C-alpha cells in the first residue's frame, strides 16, 4: 500500500527502524502487549469465539486506520509522531504490524482448540521477537531472504520449550508429550520462516502454527 513519499514528514526517518535493526523497544512492546492479552484471555470466562471476534475487530480497526493515514498525510504524521519509535520504515506509508498481529491471534482463537490457539499465540508473542533478536545478533548463515539458521534455531527452541512446559501443566506426562513438543517446535519455527515470502509473520505464526498443531494433535493426541 505504498504511497508517494510526501505522505509523511521525512524527519520521522530518524526514529523509524529498518527490519534488520535490533529494535529492542518493538520487541518489548510485542511481548508485553501479547502477554497482557494472553493473561486476560486465560483468566476470562468468555469463550474463545468471543476473544477471537475481539481480535478480528481490532484488526479491522487497524486496517482502516492504516488506509486512512496513508490517504491523509496529516493523520499519518500524527500516527508516526505517537508510534514512530515502535514502527519500521516499511510501515511509514504501508501496512503496520498491529492489524496482522490482532488478526492472526483472532483467527487462531476463532478456528482452533483453546489449548492449541493458546500455544500458537504464545509462539507469536515469544518466538517471533526472540527469533529476530538472535537472527539480528548472530544470524551469519542465511537460509532464506532475511532469515538465518541461528534465528530459526532460536525459534525452534522457544516454541519447543513453550509447548513442553504448557503441556506439562495440562496433560499426563509421557513420551508423547516430548514428541509433540519437538514437532511443535519445528512447526513454530517453520511458520516464522514463511514470512520470508513477503507474508507478515504476525499472521503466519499463529495461523499456520495452529493448523499444524491441530493436524499433529490428530496423530499424537495431547489435547482432547
N, C-alpha and C positions, 0 to 999 in steps of 0.2 A: 504494500500500500504506500509505496514511496511517492512523495510529492516534491515540488520544487524546493530547493534549499532555503528559499526566503520564508518558508513556513515556520521557521524558528529563529531565535536570536543566536547568532554564532558564538556569542560569549559563553553560552552554556557548554560548548565543546570541552572546556577545561574541567568540568565536573562529570561529564559523561565518560563512561569507561568502554574500552574495547572488550570484545569477547575473550581475548587472550590475557586480559588483566586478571590479577588475583581477586580483586573486588570483594574484600572481606565484608564490608558493610552489607552488600547484597546477600551474601551467604548467611550472615547473622539474621537478616530480615526474613530470608527464605525459611530458615529453620525455626525461628521464634514464632512467626505467624502460623506456620504449619503445625507446630507443636501445640499452640493455643487452640487451633481449630480441632485437632485430634482430641485434646483434653475435653473440650466442650462436647464433642460428639460421643466420646466414650462414657461421659458422665450423664449424658442426656437420656431420657426415657422415650424420646421421639424416635420414629422409625428411620431406617437408612434411606427410605424413599423420601422422607421429609428433608433430611440433610442433603440428599442428592439434588433435590429441587432448589435448596438454598444455594448450593454451589453453582448450579446452572444459571440461576437468576443473577448471581454475582458476575458470572462470566458474560452473560448477555449485556449487563450494565457496563462492564469493562469494554466490550467490543464497541458499544455505542459511543462511549467516551473517546475511544481511540479514533473512531470515524470522525467525530465532531472536532477533536483537537487537530486532526490532520487537515480538516477543511477550514478551520478558523485559526489563523496564526496567533492571535491574541490569547486564545484558550490554550493553545499548545505551549506558549511561553509561560503561562501560569502553571501548567502541569509540570513543565521542566524545572521551574523555579522551586516547586514544592518537592517533587520526587526525583529530580535530576541525579542526586548522589546515589540513588538506587538503580538507575537506569543505564542501559548500554547505548552507545552511539547509534546502533542499528535500530533502536526503538524511538529515536527522537522524531522521526517522521514515518514511522511504520507501526506495526502491532507491538504492544508491550507484552511482557510475560504474564501479567496478572490474570487476564481473562482465560488464558490457556491453563494456568495453574488451577483456577477455580473450576474450569470445565472438566479437566482431567479427573480431579477429585470427585466432582459431582457425578460424572458418568460412572465412575467406579462404584460409588455408593448406590447408584440407581440400578446397575445391572448385576453386580456380583454379590455373593455371600458376604455377610457382615464382616467376618474374620478376614476373608480374602481381600475385601475392599480396604479394610484397615491396614493390612500388610502392604498393599500396593501404594497406599497413600504414604505410609512410613518410608517406603522406598523413595518416593518423590521428595519427601521432607528432608531425609538424611543422606541418602545415597547420591542424589544429584549434586548437592554442593560439595560433598566430600570427594566425589569423583573428579569434579572440576578443580578442587583445591590441589589434590595430588597430581592431576594431569598438568596443571599450570606450573607447579613447582618442580616436578620430576619427570614430566612426560617427554622423554627423549625418543621413544620408539613409536612412531606414528603407525597406526593400523588402518585408520580411516581419516578423511579430512577433519581436522580439529579434534581428533580422538587419538589417545595414546594408549599403549599397553598398560602403562602404570596407572592411568586413570581408570581403565576398565577393571584392573585387578582390585583397586580400592573400592570400586562399585560392587564387585562381586563379594568381597569380604564384608562390606557394610550390609548388603542385602542378606547374605548368609547368616550373619550374627543376629540381625533383626528377626529373621524368620525363626531361628533356633530358640532364642530367648522368649519370643512371643508364644511359640507353640508349647514350650516347656511350662508355661503358666496356664495353658488352656487344655492340654491333652495329656494322656497317659504316656510316660516315657517309653521309648522303644527305638529300634534301629530304623524304623520307617521315618521317624522324625528327622534323623540325620540325613537320610536320603532326600527327603522333601526339602530340607533346608539348603542342601548343596545345590540341588536343581533350581530351587527358588533363587539362590544367589546368581546362578547363570542367567535365569530369566530376567532378573532385575538389571543386571549389567548389560544384557543384550538390548533391553528396551531403551536404555540410555544411549547406546551406540546408534540406534536407528535415527536419532536426531541429526546424525552426520549428513543425512539426505534431505536437509532443509525442512524438517518437521520439528516443531517445538517439543523439546523433551519434557516440558511441563505437562504435555498431553500424552506423549508416547509412553512415559514411565508408568503412570497409574493404569492406563487403559490396557496396554499390551501386557503389563505385569499381571493385572487382574485376570485377563484372558488366559495367559499362560498358567497361572496358579490354579485357575478353575479346571483346566484340562489336566494338569498334574494331579490335582486332588481326586480326579476320577479314577486314576490308576494307583496312586499312593494316598489313600484316604486318611486325612488328618482332621478335616472339619466335616461334621455330619451335614 
